[in-house]
Amino acid sequence: MGKKVISYFFWDPKREAFTLPLIDHPIVWYGVFFAFGFWVGYRIFLQLLKGQVDREVAKKLADRFTLYVVVATIIGARLGHYLFYENPFDYLIHPLILLETWKGGLASHGGAFAIFLAIYFFSKWAKRYAPITFFGYLDLIAIPCAFAATCIRVGNFFNQEILGKPFDGPWAVLFAHPMDGSIPLPRHPVQLYEAIAYFAIFLFLLVLPKKKEGKRIGIFLTLVFVARFLLEFFKEEESLIFHAPITMGQLLSLPWIVLGFYFVFSPLASPSQIPEHTGK
């Protein structure tokens, strides 16, 4: 019998997209996709708000809301990374590493928790401008979050991080310079698996008819974290401090799946503030 021929895609793009003039600081592709995801998410969120409040109020709310969410995402995701995947004492010794987002190391579970807190405090501040509740804002953010998550996973692919398990299928990808310094091997392109899953969820939420308040965010949490749980089977364990039959990502996904089911099936009675998508 002949030897099996292993085919794969060789992947080794330049990590830097461009360099900022004057300060000579490189901007990596991960940061470009991260920023693009949040910019498009901002535009979607603003469009949804314009269906409920006047244009000026919508702009004011969207600007402040985006600030809350971006700051919460970075802080929560970085803290989550060091709490669940790295040595947390590294952060205590060198707290400024919290700002080094271009190096990767953003834990989505920590970011999700921080976003929930940020939206709660934002809803308290914003009630003077619009009669939208905490759950109303959670519903509003579901669609843009799904798009931003898609972009972030594409950024991970460019960054050669969050690696899949070794794989010899025809669509395997050989990352020439993995971020974690591991030996280059053909692997599952699990970053792209997740990106495709999140983009499909984005499209589904975009056409989903108006639901009662809290249902859209429940559907989002359930679909996203079930997808995350299942796709973790194709990933290498990222946590340096966790060793179990399931991965840290799967363990952290379980509470969000339960919360998503609760939002979907609990009797949250008030009608959603989310307008149906108009296609504009």
C-alpha positions as CSV (number, residue, x, y, z in Angstrom):
1,M,0.0,0.0,0.0
2,G,1.2,3.5,-0.8
3,K,1.8,6.2,1.8
4,K,-1.0,8.5,2.5
5,V,-0.4,12.0,1.1
6,I,-1.1,14.7,3.7
7,S,-2.3,18.0,2.1
8,Y,-2.8,21.3,4.0
9,F,-2.8,25.0,3.6
10,F,0.4,26.8,4.6
11,W,-0.5,29.9,6.6
12,D,2.1,32.5,7.6
13,P,0.8,36.1,6.9
14,K,2.7,39.1,8.1
15,R,1.3,39.8,11.5
16,E,1.5,43.6,11.2
17,A,-1.1,45.2,8.9
18,F,0.7,48.6,8.8
19,T,2.7,50.9,11.0
20,L,1.5,54.2,12.4
21,P,3.6,57.1,11.2
22,L,5.5,59.4,13.6
23,I,5.2,57.0,16.5
24,D,6.4,54.0,14.4
25,H,4.0,51.6,16.2
26,P,2.8,48.5,14.3
27,I,-0.9,47.7,14.0
28,V,-1.5,44.0,13.8
29,W,-4.2,42.4,11.8
30,Y,-5.9,41.2,15.0
31,G,-6.3,44.8,16.1
32,V,-7.7,45.7,12.6
33,F,-10.3,43.0,12.8
34,F,-11.2,43.8,16.4
35,A,-11.7,47.5,15.6
36,F,-13.7,46.7,12.4
37,G,-16.0,44.4,14.3
38,F,-16.7,47.0,16.9
39,W,-17.2,49.7,14.3
40,V,-19.7,47.7,12.3
41,G,-21.3,46.7,15.6
42,Y,-21.7,50.4,16.5
43,R,-23.4,51.1,13.2
44,I,-25.8,48.2,13.7
45,F,-26.6,49.3,17.3
46,L,-27.1,52.9,16.2
47,Q,-29.5,51.8,13.4
48,L,-31.5,49.7,15.9
49,L,-31.7,52.6,18.4
50,K,-33.0,54.9,15.7
51,G,-36.1,52.8,15.5
52,Q,-36.9,53.7,19.1
53,V,-35.7,57.2,19.8
54,D,-34.9,60.3,17.8
55,R,-31.6,60.6,15.9
56,E,-29.8,62.9,18.3
57,V,-30.6,60.8,21.3
58,A,-29.7,57.6,19.5
59,K,-26.3,59.0,18.6
60,K,-25.7,60.1,22.1
61,L,-26.7,56.7,23.5
62,A,-24.8,54.7,20.9
63,D,-21.6,56.7,21.5
64,R,-21.7,56.2,25.3
65,F,-22.8,52.6,25.0
66,T,-19.9,51.7,22.7
67,L,-17.4,53.3,25.1
68,Y,-18.8,51.2,28.0
69,V,-18.8,48.0,26.0
70,V,-15.3,48.5,24.5
71,V,-13.7,49.3,27.8
72,A,-15.6,46.4,29.5
73,T,-14.6,44.0,26.8
74,I,-10.9,44.8,27.0
75,I,-10.7,44.8,30.8
76,G,-13.0,41.8,31.3
77,A,-11.4,39.7,28.6
78,R,-7.8,40.5,29.6
79,L,-8.6,39.8,33.3
80,G,-10.4,36.6,32.3
81,H,-7.4,35.5,30.3
82,Y,-5.0,35.8,33.2
83,L,-7.5,34.3,35.7
84,F,-8.5,31.3,33.7
85,Y,-5.7,30.7,31.2
86,E,-2.4,32.1,32.5
87,N,-0.8,32.7,35.8
88,P,-2.9,35.5,37.5
89,F,0.1,36.6,39.5
90,D,1.6,37.9,36.2
91,Y,-1.1,40.5,36.1
92,L,-0.5,41.5,39.7
93,I,3.2,41.9,39.1
94,H,2.8,43.7,35.7
95,P,-0.7,45.3,35.6
96,L,0.1,47.2,32.4
97,I,-0.1,44.0,30.4
98,L,-3.8,44.5,30.6
99,L,-3.4,47.0,27.8
100,E,-1.4,44.8,25.5
101,T,-4.3,43.6,23.5
102,W,-2.3,43.4,20.3
103,K,-0.6,40.3,21.7
104,G,-3.8,38.5,21.9
105,G,-5.0,36.9,25.2
106,L,-8.6,38.0,25.3
107,A,-10.9,35.5,27.1
108,S,-14.5,35.8,25.7
109,H,-16.1,34.5,28.9
110,G,-14.5,37.3,30.9
111,G,-15.4,39.8,28.3
112,A,-19.1,38.7,28.3
113,F,-19.3,39.0,32.1
114,A,-17.8,42.5,32.0
115,I,-20.2,43.5,29.2
116,F,-23.2,42.4,31.2
117,L,-22.0,44.6,34.1
118,A,-21.3,47.5,31.8
119,I,-24.7,47.3,30.2
120,Y,-26.4,47.2,33.7
121,F,-24.7,50.4,34.7
122,F,-25.3,52.0,31.3
123,S,-29.0,51.3,31.5
124,K,-29.1,53.1,34.9
125,W,-27.4,56.2,33.3
126,A,-29.4,56.1,30.1
127,K,-33.0,55.8,31.5
128,R,-33.1,59.7,31.6
129,Y,-32.9,59.6,27.8
130,A,-34.9,56.6,26.7
131,P,-37.4,54.1,28.2
132,I,-35.2,51.1,27.4
133,T,-34.6,48.5,30.1
134,F,-31.5,46.5,31.0
135,F,-32.9,43.5,29.1
136,G,-33.8,45.8,26.2
137,Y,-30.2,46.8,25.8
138,L,-29.0,43.2,26.1
139,D,-31.4,42.3,23.2
140,L,-30.1,45.2,21.2
141,I,-26.4,44.2,21.6
142,A,-27.0,40.5,20.5
143,I,-26.8,41.2,16.8
144,P,-23.7,43.4,16.8
145,C,-21.9,41.1,19.3
146,A,-22.4,38.2,17.0
147,F,-20.7,40.2,14.1
148,A,-17.9,41.4,16.4
149,A,-17.2,37.8,17.6
150,T,-16.9,36.7,13.9
151,C,-14.3,39.4,13.2
152,I,-12.3,38.6,16.4
153,R,-12.0,35.0,15.4
154,V,-10.8,35.9,12.0
155,G,-8.2,38.1,13.8
156,N,-7.2,35.1,15.9
157,F,-6.6,33.2,12.6
158,F,-4.3,35.9,11.4
159,N,-2.6,36.0,14.7
160,Q,-2.0,32.2,14.6
161,E,-3.5,31.7,18.0
162,I,-6.3,29.6,19.6
163,L,-5.0,26.5,17.7
164,G,-6.9,23.5,16.7
165,K,-5.8,20.0,17.3
166,P,-3.5,18.2,14.8
167,F,-5.5,17.2,11.7
168,D,-4.5,15.7,8.3
169,G,-7.7,16.5,6.4
170,P,-7.7,18.4,3.1
171,W,-8.6,21.7,4.7
172,A,-6.0,21.4,7.5
173,V,-3.9,24.5,8.1
174,L,-0.2,24.6,9.0
175,F,0.5,27.7,11.0
176,A,4.1,28.5,10.4
177,H,4.6,30.7,13.5
178,P,2.0,29.9,16.1
179,M,1.6,32.6,18.8
180,D,2.3,30.1,21.6
181,G,5.6,29.0,20.1
182,S,4.4,25.4,19.5
183,I,5.8,23.2,16.7
184,P,4.2,23.9,13.3
185,L,1.7,21.1,12.5
186,P,-1.3,20.8,10.2
187,R,-4.3,21.6,12.4
188,H,-8.0,22.2,12.4
189,P,-8.6,25.8,11.5
190,V,-10.9,26.1,14.5
191,Q,-10.7,29.9,14.5
192,L,-12.5,29.8,11.1
193,Y,-15.0,27.2,12.4
194,E,-16.0,29.6,15.1
195,A,-16.1,32.6,12.8
196,I,-18.4,30.7,10.4
197,A,-20.6,29.7,13.3
198,Y,-20.8,33.2,14.8
199,F,-21.5,34.7,11.4
200,A,-24.4,32.2,10.8
201,I,-25.8,33.2,14.3
202,F,-25.4,36.9,13.3
203,L,-27.5,36.3,10.1
204,F,-30.1,34.3,12.0
205,L,-30.5,37.0,14.6
206,L,-30.7,39.6,11.9
207,V,-33.8,38.1,10.4
208,L,-35.3,36.8,13.6
209,P,-38.8,38.3,14.2
210,K,-39.4,40.6,17.2
211,K,-39.4,38.6,20.5
212,K,-40.4,39.3,24.0
213,E,-37.8,41.2,26.0
214,G,-34.8,39.1,27.0
215,K,-35.5,36.4,24.4
216,R,-33.1,37.6,21.8
217,I,-30.2,37.8,24.2
218,G,-31.2,34.3,25.5
219,I,-31.1,32.9,22.0
220,F,-27.7,34.6,21.3
221,L,-26.1,33.2,24.5
222,T,-27.5,29.7,23.9
223,L,-26.4,29.5,20.3
224,V,-23.0,31.1,20.8
225,F,-21.9,29.2,23.8
226,V,-23.3,25.8,22.6
227,A,-21.2,26.4,19.4
228,R,-18.2,27.3,21.5
229,F,-18.7,24.2,23.7
230,L,-18.9,21.9,20.7
231,L,-16.0,23.5,18.8
232,E,-13.7,23.2,21.9
233,F,-13.5,19.5,21.0
234,F,-11.4,20.5,18.0
235,K,-9.1,22.8,20.0
236,E,-6.0,22.4,22.0
237,E,-6.4,23.2,25.7
238,E,-5.3,26.8,26.2
239,S,-5.3,27.0,30.0
240,L,-2.0,26.5,31.8
241,I,-3.7,26.0,35.1
242,F,-6.7,23.7,34.3
243,H,-6.5,19.9,33.6
244,A,-9.7,18.0,33.2
245,P,-11.7,15.8,30.7
246,I,-13.2,19.0,29.4
247,T,-11.4,22.2,28.5
248,M,-11.5,25.5,30.4
249,G,-13.5,27.0,27.5
250,Q,-16.2,24.3,27.8
251,L,-16.4,24.7,31.6
252,L,-16.8,28.4,31.3
253,S,-19.4,28.1,28.6
254,L,-21.8,26.0,30.7
255,P,-23.1,28.8,32.9
256,W,-23.7,31.0,29.9
257,I,-25.7,28.2,28.2
258,V,-27.8,27.8,31.3
259,L,-28.3,31.6,31.5
260,G,-29.3,31.6,27.8
261,F,-31.9,28.8,28.3
262,Y,-33.2,30.7,31.3
263,F,-33.7,33.9,29.3
264,V,-35.4,32.0,26.5
265,F,-37.8,30.0,28.6
266,S,-38.4,32.2,31.6
267,P,-41.6,34.3,31.6
268,L,-40.1,37.7,30.9
269,A,-43.4,39.4,30.2
270,S,-42.7,42.9,28.8
271,P,-42.5,43.2,25.0
272,S,-39.1,43.7,23.5
273,Q,-38.0,47.2,22.6
274,I,-36.2,45.8,19.5
275,P,-37.7,46.9,16.2
276,E,-37.9,44.4,13.4
277,H,-35.0,44.6,10.9
278,T,-36.0,47.0,8.1
279,G,-33.1,46.2,5.8
280,K,-32.1,49.9,5.6
